[in-house]
Amino acid sequence: MLTIDHDSPLSAFEAQERQREHYRGLPDDLRPLAIGREPEYPLLRTEMSPTPMAFATGVFWFDGRNWRITEGLAARIESDERFRLADTGIRFCLRPFE
């Protein structure tokens, strides 16, 4: 699951330059869904990489039992006090549907 929070500090220009880090640790069988193919929406494409990838403030996957955050995104959040898990946009996905 890819999330985008347009108001997040993870979506700032300097953060966009480090987009590839958000995908580190994503299982190999899921990577082609977000990396190496043209995103459907130009807004979700980052020009920071020669390989097309969807722009995301959060990269998560379900392992059959639990939702997981990628190693790269978790490390980025832990290493920079400007970022929090809430900045990924995950709160929107976890709220009850009405």
N, C-alpha and C positions, 0 to 999 in steps of 0.2 A: 504494500500500500504506500503510495506516494502522497505526501501532504504538502500543501502550500499555504503559508500564512503571509500574505502580502505586507502585513504590518510588523512582521518579525524582524529582529536584527539579523537573522540568518538569511534574509532576502536582500540585505543591503549589497551594494556593488562589490565591496571588498569581500563579502561573504560569497558572492557568486563565483569569484575567482577560485574558490576552494570547493566547488560543487562535487568534484570527483571523489573527495574524501567521504562524502555522505554515503556513497555506495560501497565503500570498503567493508567487506564482511557479508555482503549480500550473496546468498547461495548462487553458484554458477548457473543453475537451471532457471533462475529468475532474472539474471542480469540482462538477457536479450530483450526482455519486456520493457526495459527503461533505457538501456545503453545500446548504441549502435544502430538504431532505427530512427527514422524521422518522427518526432513527436507529432501528434495530430494537430496540436495548436502551437503556432509559432511563439506565443507568449511563454510556453513551457520549454523552449529550447534555449540552451545557454551557448554562447559563442566562445566560451572560455576553453573549449576543448576541440581538437580536430575531429573527435568522434562525437556524433550527436548523442545527446542524452536529455532526458526530461529534467527540467529544473524542479527541485524539491527542497523544501525546508525540513522535511522529515522523510525517512526511508525506513519502513517497517515490513516485516513478513511474518506469516503464521506458519509455525513448524508442525501443525497438526494437533498441537496441544496448547501452545502459548504464543502470544504475539511477542515479537522480538524487535529491538532496535539494532541497526547495523553497528558494528564495532567502530567504524570510522566516525559516524555521527555521534555516538556515545562519547568517544574520546574527544571529539571537538567540543562538545558541551562541557565535559569535565575539565578541559584544559583552558577554557576561556570564561572568565567570570561574567562576561556580557551575555552569555547564552544560558538558557534553561530548557528543560524538557518541554515546558509549555510553549516555547518559541517555535517548536516544530510544526505546530498546528494540530497536534494529536487530540487536544481537548475537544475540538469540534467533532472529531470522529467518535469520541467516547461518550458524548452526551446522549441522553435518551432521545429517540426519534418520536416525534409527535404526530 
